[in-house]
Amino acid sequence: MQEKSMPASNTGIMRATHLLQLPQEMLTEIIRYLPPAEKSKVRATCSLFKDLVDQPVVWQKSTIVLRRISAFNAEFWDVLRKRKITSVEVKEIGLKQWQKLLRFMPGLLDVTVDSLWSKEILQGLQLLTDLQKLHLKMCSRLSERSVIREIVHFQHLTHLLLCGITFLSSSELIRIACLQNLHLLSLHTVQKALPEKALEYVLFHLPKLRELSLSYILNKEHFLLCLSLPDRLPIPYSSEESPPVPKLQLHTLALRQTGYNLLSERFLDQLSTIHTLTVCYIKDFLLHSVDVFGQVLKNLPNLTELNLLWISNLDMFVDNIPSSLVKLSVIGTKLSNSALSCLSDKSWKLREMDLTLSYGFDEKTLKQFPHLFPLLTRLCLSGFVLTDNILLSLAKMESLRELDVTGSTNLTKEAIQNFRITTDCRVHLLVEWHSVSSKCDCLWST
């Protein structure tokens, strides 16, 4: 913006200030809010912004996604080192490029690897002595022995996510118990169920564990979890093992499986501290265990967020949803008009609701949302065929700040414009289609 002289009659009005006249601290703070692509554009404008964008403080909470590392030159690595990048996600990499990455960025604290295909990749991580967060998305090419025996060297780990791993024995799984600083543990297995007793031992020997995500295939004979303090160590492990905690202190729990049983009664005693619960099953699964799951919901006095993905019917246990709920996500699930009405009566604190691809309720109930859920600040109806009249009815929700109606091709431009006028543009309206799978992935990435 050019600085202009004001006429004498307007001397009381402040003159426009050139952007570069702002204090550098203010410019830095503005840049911090920009996405990486926009930061790059700003950096290319002049030497001042080049220096500002390269400040480490601008990249403190940023994760750099690296693809085709072989295409990067020495200047690129120098820039990353200058910015003191601590978090990377690696998409495609060879062993030589991986070694170069670790050599130029020894201060990494958070590493995500898309495909783990070589034992040398894991061994190279030992250069990252302060590593705190490790996410291995595809471990199926390596044995659990190779994976676990490298991971347990990272005693500073607070977050461990292993996807696609198969635990064939208890001995390797139990080794995770030595990572005493773990705050988050995510184990998504393939082909085989997790050894139950070994899993219990690990969980009760991680005193700082607060977030747990489990996914694995079961059969009729297996329970998903029987979380109770183990009587003894399933197999010999260490003469210096720490004593178990008397009770888990989980705040976040995510469960996904394809079995027939849900949770044992012994598990209920471990639920009182949970604030966020995510459950994902095949659609007919809860027909076999609705009573158990209803009992689970009754034992969650501190639950504030509930995410239900691809279950058969919410009606079966809507009466058991606690009144403490603030956020509810129901994806690909049937819920009737009466279920929504019951939910309105029980969970009056609800502020956010996501009904992506859910079904079973009609337009009449949608029009009653301003009355049923007056405190909602965010509502997602992605995949639901909305009419112009429904959209204008939702404009009466005075607390609403975000409305997602992506995938609703019936809405006219006039209705969208009228909605924005009616709400004085206070509601962020999402109308472009986005992937439901990416939303599900977000729920599971904890």
C-alpha positions as CSV (number, residue, x, y, z in Angstrom):
1,M,0.0,0.0,0.0
2,Q,1.4,3.4,-1.0
3,E,1.7,6.1,1.6
4,K,-0.4,9.1,0.4
5,S,-0.6,12.7,1.6
6,M,-3.9,13.7,2.9
7,P,-5.7,17.0,2.1
8,A,-5.6,19.6,4.8
9,S,-9.3,19.0,5.5
10,N,-8.6,15.4,6.4
11,T,-5.6,15.9,8.6
12,G,-7.4,14.2,11.5
13,I,-7.4,10.9,9.5
14,M,-4.4,8.6,9.9
15,R,-2.3,8.2,6.7
16,A,-2.0,4.7,5.2
17,T,1.1,2.8,6.2
18,H,3.3,0.9,3.9
19,L,3.4,-2.8,4.8
20,L,7.2,-2.8,5.3
21,Q,6.9,0.0,7.9
22,L,5.2,-2.4,10.3
23,P,7.4,-3.8,13.1
24,Q,9.2,-7.0,12.1
25,E,7.6,-8.8,15.1
26,M,4.2,-8.0,13.7
27,L,5.1,-9.2,10.2
28,T,6.5,-12.4,11.6
29,E,3.3,-13.0,13.6
30,I,1.3,-12.5,10.4
31,I,3.5,-14.9,8.4
32,R,3.1,-17.6,11.0
33,Y,-0.6,-18.0,10.2
34,L,0.0,-18.6,6.5
35,P,0.0,-22.1,5.0
36,P,3.4,-23.3,3.6
37,A,2.5,-22.5,0.0
38,E,1.7,-18.9,0.8
39,K,4.8,-18.6,2.9
40,S,6.8,-19.6,-0.1
41,K,5.2,-16.9,-2.2
42,V,5.8,-14.2,0.4
43,R,9.4,-15.4,0.7
44,A,10.0,-14.8,-3.0
45,T,9.0,-11.1,-2.9
46,C,12.1,-9.5,-1.4
47,S,15.1,-10.1,0.8
48,L,13.4,-8.9,4.0
49,F,10.5,-11.4,3.7
50,K,13.0,-14.1,2.7
51,D,14.8,-13.6,6.0
52,L,11.5,-13.3,7.9
53,V,10.0,-16.5,6.4
54,D,13.2,-18.5,7.2
55,Q,13.0,-17.7,10.9
56,P,12.7,-20.9,13.0
57,V,9.8,-19.3,15.0
58,V,7.7,-19.3,11.8
59,W,8.0,-23.1,11.4
60,Q,7.7,-24.2,15.0
61,K,4.4,-26.1,14.5
62,S,4.9,-27.0,10.9
63,T,5.3,-30.5,9.4
64,I,7.3,-30.5,6.1
65,V,6.1,-33.2,3.6
66,L,9.0,-34.5,1.5
67,R,8.5,-36.2,-1.9
68,R,11.2,-37.4,-4.3
69,I,14.1,-36.3,-2.0
70,S,16.7,-36.9,-4.7
71,A,15.5,-33.8,-6.5
72,F,16.5,-31.5,-3.7
73,N,19.9,-29.6,-3.8
74,A,22.2,-28.5,-1.1
75,E,20.6,-25.0,-0.9
76,F,17.3,-26.7,-0.1
77,W,18.8,-28.6,2.9
78,D,20.5,-25.5,4.1
79,V,17.2,-23.7,4.2
80,L,15.5,-26.4,6.2
81,R,18.4,-26.5,8.6
82,K,18.2,-22.7,9.0
83,R,14.5,-23.0,9.8
84,K,15.3,-25.7,12.4
85,I,12.5,-27.9,11.1
86,T,11.7,-30.6,13.7
87,S,8.8,-32.4,12.0
88,V,8.8,-34.2,8.6
89,E,6.6,-36.7,6.7
90,V,8.5,-38.7,4.1
91,K,6.5,-40.0,1.1
92,E,9.1,-41.4,-1.3
93,I,12.7,-42.1,-0.3
94,G,15.7,-44.3,-1.1
95,L,18.3,-45.3,1.4
96,K,20.9,-42.8,0.2
97,Q,18.4,-39.9,0.3
98,W,17.2,-41.1,3.8
99,Q,20.8,-40.9,5.0
100,K,21.1,-37.4,3.6
101,L,18.0,-36.4,5.3
102,L,19.2,-37.6,8.7
103,R,22.6,-36.0,8.2
104,F,21.2,-32.5,7.3
105,M,18.4,-32.6,9.9
106,P,19.7,-34.2,13.1
107,G,17.4,-32.2,15.3
108,L,14.2,-33.9,14.1
109,L,11.7,-34.6,16.9
110,D,8.7,-35.9,14.8
111,V,9.1,-38.3,11.9
112,T,6.4,-40.0,9.7
113,V,7.4,-42.6,7.1
114,D,4.8,-43.7,4.6
115,S,6.3,-47.0,3.7
116,L,8.9,-48.9,5.7
117,W,10.6,-51.3,3.3
118,S,14.1,-51.6,4.7
119,K,15.7,-52.4,8.1
120,E,18.4,-49.9,7.3
121,I,15.7,-47.1,7.3
122,L,14.9,-48.0,10.9
123,Q,18.6,-48.3,11.9
124,G,19.3,-44.8,10.5
125,L,16.8,-43.3,12.9
126,Q,19.2,-43.9,15.7
127,L,21.0,-40.7,14.7
128,L,17.9,-38.8,15.9
129,T,18.8,-39.1,19.6
130,D,16.0,-36.8,20.8
131,L,13.2,-38.3,18.6
132,Q,9.8,-37.9,20.4
133,K,7.2,-38.8,17.8
134,L,7.4,-41.7,15.4
135,H,4.7,-42.8,12.9
136,L,5.4,-45.8,10.7
137,K,2.5,-46.1,8.3
138,M,3.3,-49.4,6.6
139,C,5.4,-51.9,8.5
140,S,4.1,-55.1,6.8
141,R,7.4,-55.6,4.8
142,L,9.4,-56.1,8.0
143,S,9.0,-58.5,10.9
144,E,7.8,-57.2,14.2
145,R,11.1,-58.3,15.7
146,S,13.0,-55.9,13.3
147,V,10.7,-53.0,14.0
148,I,10.3,-53.3,17.8
149,R,14.0,-54.0,18.5
150,E,15.0,-50.7,16.8
151,I,12.2,-48.6,18.2
152,V,12.9,-49.4,21.9
153,H,16.2,-47.5,21.6
154,F,14.2,-44.2,21.6
155,Q,13.7,-43.7,25.3
156,H,12.4,-40.1,24.7
157,L,9.4,-41.3,22.6
158,T,6.1,-39.8,23.6
159,H,4.1,-40.8,20.5
160,L,4.4,-44.2,18.8
161,L,2.1,-45.1,15.8
162,L,2.6,-48.5,14.1
163,C,0.4,-49.4,11.2
164,G,0.3,-52.6,9.2
165,I,2.4,-54.6,11.8
166,T,1.7,-58.2,12.7
167,F,2.5,-59.4,16.2
168,L,3.1,-63.1,16.0
169,S,4.4,-63.5,19.6
170,S,4.0,-61.8,23.0
171,S,7.7,-61.4,23.4
172,E,8.1,-58.5,20.9
173,L,5.0,-56.6,21.9
174,I,6.0,-56.6,25.6
175,R,9.2,-54.8,24.7
176,I,7.2,-51.6,24.1
177,A,6.7,-51.4,27.9
178,C,10.2,-50.1,28.3
179,L,9.2,-46.8,26.5
180,Q,8.2,-45.2,29.8
181,N,7.5,-41.7,28.4
182,L,4.8,-42.8,25.9
183,H,1.8,-40.5,26.0
184,L,0.2,-41.9,22.8
185,L,0.3,-45.5,21.5
186,S,-1.4,-46.6,18.2
187,L,-1.2,-50.2,17.1
188,H,-3.0,-51.1,13.8
189,T,-2.3,-54.7,13.0
190,V,-3.0,-56.9,10.0
191,Q,-3.9,-60.6,9.7
192,K,-3.5,-61.5,13.4
193,A,-5.0,-60.3,16.7
194,L,-2.8,-58.6,19.2
195,P,-1.7,-61.0,22.0
196,E,-4.2,-60.0,24.7
197,K,-2.2,-60.6,27.8
198,A,0.9,-59.0,26.4
199,L,-1.1,-56.0,25.4
200,E,-2.5,-55.6,28.9
201,Y,0.9,-55.9,30.4
202,V,2.2,-53.1,28.1
203,L,-0.7,-50.8,28.9
204,F,-0.4,-51.2,32.7
205,H,3.4,-50.5,32.5
206,L,3.2,-47.2,30.7
207,P,2.4,-44.7,33.5
208,K,2.2,-41.7,31.2
209,L,-0.1,-43.3,28.6
210,R,-3.1,-41.0,27.9
211,E,-4.1,-41.8,24.3
212,L,-4.6,-45.3,22.8
213,S,-5.7,-46.4,19.3
214,L,-6.1,-50.1,18.5
215,S,-7.3,-51.9,15.3
216,Y,-7.0,-55.5,14.4
217,I,-8.9,-58.5,13.1
218,L,-10.7,-60.9,15.5
219,N,-12.8,-64.0,15.3
220,K,-15.7,-65.2,17.4
221,E,-13.5,-66.5,20.2
222,H,-11.7,-63.3,20.8
223,F,-12.7,-60.2,22.9
224,L,-11.3,-56.8,21.8
225,L,-10.1,-55.8,25.2
226,C,-10.2,-57.2,28.7
227,L,-8.3,-54.4,30.4
228,S,-7.7,-55.5,34.0
229,L,-4.5,-55.5,36.0
230,P,-2.5,-58.6,34.9
231,D,-1.8,-61.1,37.6
232,R,1.7,-61.8,36.4
233,L,4.0,-61.2,33.5
234,P,3.0,-63.4,30.6
235,I,6.6,-64.2,29.7
236,P,10.0,-63.4,31.3
237,Y,11.1,-59.9,30.1
238,S,13.3,-58.0,32.6
239,S,14.5,-58.3,36.1
240,E,14.2,-54.5,36.5
241,E,10.7,-54.0,35.3
242,S,8.7,-51.2,36.8
243,P,5.6,-51.9,38.9
244,P,2.2,-51.7,37.1
245,V,-0.1,-48.8,37.5
246,P,-3.2,-49.7,39.5
247,K,-5.5,-48.1,36.9
248,L,-5.2,-46.7,33.4
249,Q,-5.5,-43.0,33.0
250,L,-6.6,-42.8,29.4
251,H,-8.1,-39.6,28.0
252,T,-8.5,-40.7,24.4
253,L,-9.5,-44.2,23.1
254,A,-10.0,-45.3,19.5
255,L,-11.1,-48.9,18.7
256,R,-11.6,-50.4,15.3
257,Q,-12.1,-54.1,14.5
258,T,-14.2,-56.7,12.5
259,G,-14.9,-59.2,15.2
260,Y,-18.1,-60.3,17.0
261,N,-17.5,-59.2,20.5
262,L,-16.9,-55.6,21.7
263,L,-15.7,-55.1,25.2
264,S,-15.5,-57.3,28.3
265,E,-17.1,-56.1,31.5
266,R,-13.7,-55.9,33.2
267,F,-12.9,-53.1,30.8
268,L,-15.6,-50.8,32.2
269,D,-13.5,-50.1,35.3
270,Q,-10.9,-48.4,33.2
271,L,-13.1,-45.9,31.4
272,S,-13.8,-43.2,34.0
273,T,-11.0,-40.9,32.7
274,I,-11.8,-41.0,29.0
275,H,-12.8,-37.8,27.3
276,T,-12.8,-38.9,23.7
277,L,-14.0,-42.2,22.3
278,T,-13.8,-43.3,18.7
279,V,-15.4,-46.6,17.5
280,C,-15.5,-48.0,14.0
281,Y,-17.0,-51.4,13.1
282,I,-18.7,-53.1,10.2
283,K,-22.4,-52.1,10.1
284,D,-23.9,-55.3,11.5
285,F,-21.4,-55.6,14.3
286,L,-23.2,-53.9,17.1
287,L,-26.2,-56.2,16.7
288,H,-24.2,-58.8,18.7
289,S,-23.1,-56.5,21.5
290,V,-25.4,-53.5,21.8
291,D,-26.0,-54.2,25.5
292,V,-22.3,-54.2,26.2
293,F,-21.6,-51.0,24.3
294,G,-24.6,-49.3,26.0
295,Q,-23.0,-50.2,29.3
296,V,-19.7,-48.8,28.1
297,L,-21.4,-45.4,27.4
298,K,-22.9,-45.4,30.8
299,N,-19.5,-45.7,32.4
300,L,-18.1,-42.6,30.7
301,P,-18.9,-39.7,33.1
302,N,-16.2,-37.4,31.6
303,L,-16.9,-38.1,27.9
304,T,-17.0,-34.9,25.8
305,E,-16.3,-36.2,22.3
306,L,-17.8,-39.3,20.7
307,N,-17.0,-40.5,17.1
308,L,-19.0,-43.4,15.7
309,L,-18.0,-44.6,12.2
310,W,-19.9,-47.1,10.0
311,I,-21.9,-48.7,12.8
312,S,-25.4,-50.1,12.1
313,N,-27.8,-48.0,14.1
314,L,-27.5,-45.2,16.7
315,D,-31.0,-45.8,17.9
316,M,-30.0,-48.9,19.8
317,F,-27.9,-47.0,22.4
318,V,-28.8,-43.3,22.0
319,D,-30.4,-43.5,25.5
320,N,-27.0,-44.3,27.0
321,I,-25.1,-41.3,25.5
322,P,-23.9,-39.2,28.4
323,S,-25.2,-35.6,29.0
324,S,-21.5,-34.4,29.2
325,L,-21.1,-34.7,25.4
326,V,-19.9,-31.6,23.5
327,K,-18.8,-33.1,20.1
328,L,-20.5,-35.9,18.3
329,S,-19.5,-37.4,14.9
330,V,-21.7,-40.1,13.4
331,I,-20.4,-41.1,10.0
332,G,-22.2,-43.6,7.7
333,T,-24.7,-44.6,10.4
334,K,-28.5,-44.9,10.6
335,L,-30.3,-42.6,13.1
336,S,-34.0,-41.9,13.1
337,N,-35.9,-38.8,13.8
338,S,-36.7,-40.1,17.3
339,A,-33.0,-40.7,18.0
340,L,-32.2,-37.1,17.1
341,S,-35.0,-35.9,19.4
342,C,-33.7,-38.1,22.2
343,L,-30.2,-36.8,21.6
344,S,-31.5,-33.3,21.9
345,D,-33.0,-34.0,25.3
346,K,-30.0,-35.9,26.7
347,S,-26.9,-34.1,25.2
348,W,-28.0,-30.4,25.6
349,K,-24.4,-29.3,25.8
350,L,-23.6,-30.3,22.2
351,R,-21.6,-27.7,20.3
352,E,-20.4,-29.7,17.3
353,M,-22.1,-32.4,15.3
354,D,-21.0,-34.3,12.2
355,L,-23.6,-36.4,10.3
356,T,-21.6,-37.2,7.2
357,L,-23.3,-39.8,5.0
358,S,-25.7,-40.7,7.9
359,Y,-29.3,-41.5,7.1
360,G,-32.7,-42.4,8.5
361,F,-34.0,-38.9,9.4
362,D,-36.1,-36.6,7.2
363,E,-36.3,-33.0,6.1
364,K,-38.9,-32.1,8.8
365,T,-36.4,-33.0,11.6
366,L,-33.6,-31.0,9.8
367,K,-35.8,-28.0,9.8
368,Q,-36.2,-28.4,13.6
369,F,-32.5,-28.3,14.2
370,P,-32.5,-24.6,15.4
371,H,-34.9,-25.8,18.2
372,L,-33.3,-29.2,18.8
373,F,-29.7,-28.1,18.9
374,P,-29.6,-24.3,19.6
375,L,-26.1,-24.3,20.9
376,L,-24.4,-25.9,17.9
377,T,-21.5,-23.9,16.6
378,R,-20.5,-26.4,13.9
379,L,-22.8,-28.7,11.9
380,C,-21.8,-31.1,9.1
381,L,-24.4,-32.6,6.7
382,S,-22.0,-33.7,4.0
383,G,-23.5,-36.2,1.6
384,F,-27.1,-35.3,2.6
385,V,-29.4,-34.0,-0.2
386,L,-30.5,-30.6,1.1
387,T,-33.2,-28.4,-0.4
388,D,-33.2,-24.6,-0.4
389,N,-35.8,-24.5,2.3
390,I,-33.8,-26.6,4.7
391,L,-30.7,-24.4,4.2
392,L,-32.7,-21.3,5.0
393,S,-34.1,-23.1,8.1
394,L,-30.6,-23.8,9.3
395,A,-29.8,-20.1,9.0
396,K,-32.0,-19.6,12.1
397,M,-29.3,-21.4,14.3
398,E,-28.0,-18.3,16.1
399,S,-24.9,-20.0,17.5
400,L,-23.8,-21.6,14.3
401,R,-20.4,-20.5,12.9
402,E,-19.6,-23.3,10.4
403,L,-22.0,-25.4,8.2
404,D,-20.7,-28.1,5.9
405,V,-23.1,-29.1,3.1
406,T,-20.6,-30.5,0.6
407,G,-22.0,-32.9,-1.9
408,S,-25.5,-31.4,-1.8
409,T,-25.9,-30.6,-5.5
410,N,-29.6,-29.5,-5.2
411,L,-28.8,-26.1,-3.6
412,T,-29.2,-23.1,-5.8
413,K,-26.9,-20.1,-5.9
414,E,-29.8,-17.9,-4.8
415,A,-30.3,-20.1,-1.7
416,I,-26.7,-19.9,-0.8
417,Q,-26.6,-16.2,-1.2
418,N,-29.8,-15.8,0.9
419,F,-28.3,-17.9,3.6
420,R,-25.2,-15.7,3.8
421,I,-27.4,-12.5,3.9
422,T,-29.6,-14.0,6.6
423,T,-26.7,-14.9,8.8
424,D,-24.7,-11.7,8.1
425,C,-21.9,-13.9,6.8
426,R,-21.1,-15.1,10.4
427,V,-21.4,-18.7,9.2
428,H,-18.5,-20.3,7.3
429,L,-20.4,-22.2,4.6
430,L,-18.7,-25.2,2.9
431,V,-20.3,-26.3,-0.3
432,E,-17.4,-27.9,-2.3
433,W,-17.2,-31.7,-2.2
434,H,-14.4,-33.2,-0.2
435,S,-13.3,-36.8,0.5
436,V,-15.0,-38.6,3.4
437,S,-12.1,-41.0,3.7
438,S,-9.8,-38.1,4.6
439,K,-12.1,-37.2,7.4
440,C,-12.0,-40.7,8.7
441,D,-8.2,-40.8,8.5
442,C,-8.2,-37.6,10.6
443,L,-10.2,-39.3,13.3
444,W,-7.7,-42.2,13.4
445,S,-4.5,-40.1,13.3
446,T,-5.0,-39.0,16.9
